[in-house]
Amino acid sequence: MDKPSDPCVLEETIGYVFQNKALFLEALTHKSCKKVPNNERLEFLGDAVLDLVVGEFLFCKFPQSAEGNLSKMRAAIVNEKGFMNLAKIINLGRYLHISSSEESNKGRGKSSILSNAFEALMGAIYLETGLEKVREIVYILLEKAYPNMDFESLFVDFKTALQELTQAKFSQIPEYVLINESGPDHHKEFEIALLIEGKEYARAKGGSKKDAQQNCAKIAYMKLKKD
């Protein structure tokens, strides 16, 4: 089993040093280790804390948005994929304590493990110091994860929207071509080109083919909407 990286580096990354190191270790311990305590209880708490903090973030960032749109945006962030993205920004996977079987199954990169650990980490910070520090950390991570956040970028399925647009405009659907695949198995990156009528309209990368296609579709959609 690979040894987790020095947790002091994680503390430096998030800008918070735990006073209670046992609590910190608990947040980083996956249930597969068969150790008690693991991070399941902290995960439960962190989920509730993050629901509030993300809701507050959106409420303040979009003062003109209606409740329905705010709820949809929050749902687009407060989920396994959303929290996995935030966890990856701080390289949380490398600090986790997981079983040898999870290690061999590339557990450090699994969305469920990363998402749960991120919730647990925020729950632990909340327990130790309250909401203010969680708010500070999460706001910074949200700005990094969604630098141009708006309703469309969070909620629109750009592949579907682009397909409808190209069918109306060109009477055909886009073609997605894999250009390059790089990185280790647990952290691959895919580069996709998007073609319409044989012409390249966008090129983008992502941690999965699906994400790369969505990123391509967004670029092409925005480009075609301006034309």
C-alpha atoms as one frame of an Amber mdcrd trajectory, in Angstrom:
protein
   0.000   0.000   0.000   1.322   3.452  -0.899   2.079   5.674   2.044  -0.079
   8.820   2.216   1.724  12.109   1.626   2.647  14.368   4.540  -0.637  15.884
   5.809   1.219  19.063   6.790   1.351  19.866   3.071  -2.429  19.579   2.899
  -2.772  21.952   5.851  -0.527  24.405   4.046  -2.582  24.055   0.858  -5.915
  24.793   2.534  -4.480  27.412   4.880  -5.586  25.716   8.068  -3.565  23.846
  10.715  -5.509  21.388  12.852  -5.080  21.623  16.598  -6.610  18.174  17.035
  -4.468  15.899  14.854  -6.620  12.880  15.724  -9.622  14.641  14.208  -7.562
  15.448  11.124  -6.520  11.795  10.778 -10.138  10.697  11.179 -11.178  12.936
   8.289  -8.527  11.351   6.074  -9.289   7.716   6.993 -11.517   5.796   4.593
 -13.755   3.037   5.923 -11.875   0.448   3.854  -9.020   0.661   6.379 -11.248
  -1.056   8.948 -10.059   1.485  11.493 -12.303   3.209  13.996 -12.950   6.042
  13.772 -13.115   6.496  10.008 -14.449   9.530   8.182 -18.086   8.446   7.686
 -19.516  10.455  10.607 -17.545  13.555   9.616 -18.743  13.060   6.050 -22.339
  13.230   7.300 -21.657  16.515   9.094 -19.631  18.002   6.249 -22.409  17.328
   3.760 -24.788  19.523   5.766 -22.163  22.242   6.274 -21.280  22.352   2.584
 -24.924  22.503   1.565 -25.231  25.682   3.635 -21.922  27.240   2.572 -22.462
  26.613  -1.155 -26.027  27.927  -0.882 -24.755  31.063   0.835 -22.041  31.503
  -1.804 -24.591  31.350  -4.630 -27.061  33.587  -2.786 -24.409  36.310  -2.471
 -22.868  35.838  -5.927 -26.148  35.944  -7.843 -28.354  38.533  -6.080 -30.782
  38.721  -9.010 -31.271  34.951  -9.439 -34.601  33.383  -8.549 -34.868  30.617
  -5.957 -35.381  27.959  -8.628 -32.174  28.826 -10.448 -30.210  29.027  -7.191
 -31.478  25.570  -6.223 -30.434  24.135  -9.587 -26.984  25.705  -9.367 -26.496
  24.391  -5.843 -27.543  20.906  -6.965 -24.948  21.115  -9.766 -22.189  21.702
  -7.173 -23.380  19.828  -4.078 -22.946  16.320  -5.416 -20.287  13.651  -5.799
 -18.752  15.086  -8.958 -18.801  18.640  -7.621 -17.033  17.760  -4.395 -14.594
  15.504  -6.251 -13.579  18.512  -8.353 -12.945  20.579  -5.226 -11.010  17.694
  -3.655  -8.773  17.430  -6.716  -7.813  21.103  -6.504  -6.175  20.415  -3.120
  -4.850  16.980  -4.220  -6.803  15.400  -1.374  -6.441  11.850  -2.696  -2.735
  11.655  -1.973  -3.272  12.229   1.767  -5.960   9.588   2.338  -5.575   6.400
   4.339  -7.168   3.627   2.272  -6.923  -0.152   2.232  -4.477  -2.040   0.031
  -7.391  -3.329  -2.061  -8.647   0.221  -2.665  -5.076   1.250  -3.429  -4.841
  -1.427  -6.119  -8.241  -0.333  -7.459  -6.992   3.264  -7.841  -9.087   4.363
  -4.900  -7.235   7.664  -4.491  -8.824   8.831  -7.726 -12.343   7.490  -7.172
 -15.006  10.153  -7.201 -16.929   8.641  -4.274 -13.864   8.401  -2.027 -12.649
  11.899  -2.888 -16.085  13.443  -2.495 -16.702  11.787   0.872 -13.242  12.731
   2.133 -13.775  16.356   1.127 -17.049  16.433   3.049 -15.309  14.848   6.046
 -12.440  17.339   5.939 -14.819  20.296   5.889 -16.851  18.685   8.674 -13.710
  18.345  10.785 -12.726  21.976  10.232 -16.249  23.042  11.155 -16.099  21.037
  14.380 -12.778  22.518  15.380 -13.194  26.140  14.434 -16.720  26.827  13.180
 -18.257  27.973   9.935 -16.023  30.938   9.096 -12.924  28.943   8.137 -14.952
  26.433   6.110 -16.570  29.337   4.300 -13.180  30.904   3.550 -11.706  27.664
   2.160 -14.756  26.651   0.135 -15.240  30.112  -1.393 -11.629  30.078  -2.653
 -12.021  26.563  -4.082 -15.318  27.419  -5.782 -13.721  30.441  -7.476 -10.885
  28.216  -8.700 -13.182  25.434  -9.881 -15.675  27.771 -11.583 -13.754  30.916
 -12.630 -16.571  32.062 -14.928 -19.499  30.709 -12.984 -22.968  31.376 -14.330
 -26.217  29.472 -14.617 -25.439  28.096 -18.062 -21.936  26.850 -17.244 -23.236
  25.020 -14.170 -26.501  23.654 -15.396 -26.706  23.496 -19.173 -25.835  20.182
 -20.828 -23.764  21.748 -23.591 -23.533  18.520 -25.631 -27.318  18.390 -25.907
 -27.643  22.139 -26.460 -24.951  22.076 -29.169 -26.520  19.096 -30.912 -29.853
  20.908 -31.121 -28.094  24.015 -32.432 -26.051  22.195 -35.091 -29.049  20.195
 -36.273 -30.931  23.441 -36.815 -27.970  25.258 -38.375 -26.133  22.531 -40.291
 -28.613  19.626 -40.363 -26.035  17.392 -38.667 -24.618  16.613 -35.260 -21.067
  17.342 -34.023 -18.272  14.790 -34.273 -15.973  14.296 -31.263 -12.451  13.059
 -32.071  -9.957  11.841 -29.459  -6.694  13.677 -30.165  -4.552  12.616 -27.241
  -4.632  10.577 -24.040  -1.958  11.127 -21.403  -1.109  10.590 -17.749  -1.120
   7.576 -15.415  -4.174   5.314 -15.217  -5.440   6.914 -12.005  -5.106  10.472
 -13.354  -5.594  10.404 -17.113  -6.216  13.468 -19.250  -8.058  13.345 -22.565
  -7.877  15.882 -25.386 -10.866  16.019 -27.721 -11.478  17.965 -30.921 -15.000
  18.871 -32.005 -15.759  18.885 -35.719 -18.800  20.144 -37.599 -18.899  19.486
 -41.342 -15.257  18.422 -41.064 -14.199  21.778 -39.614 -12.708  21.975 -36.119
 -14.733  24.303 -33.914 -13.206  23.505 -30.537 -10.518  21.558 -28.747 -10.448
  20.891 -25.013  -9.106  18.598 -22.307 -10.757  16.787 -19.402 -10.231  14.109
 -16.784 -12.566  11.830 -18.750 -13.675  11.672 -22.369 -17.130  12.815 -21.283
 -15.749  15.885 -19.487 -13.515  16.764 -22.435 -16.489  16.475 -24.786 -18.585
  18.722 -22.548 -15.771  21.289 -22.444 -15.513  21.170 -26.242 -19.260  21.465
 -26.632 -19.370  24.553 -24.416 -16.665  26.311 -26.468 -18.378  25.475 -29.763
 -21.842  26.372 -28.419 -20.680  29.802 -27.252 -18.901  30.384 -30.570 -21.934
  29.460 -32.672 -24.329  31.497 -30.517 -22.255  34.595 -31.285 -22.347  34.001
 -35.049
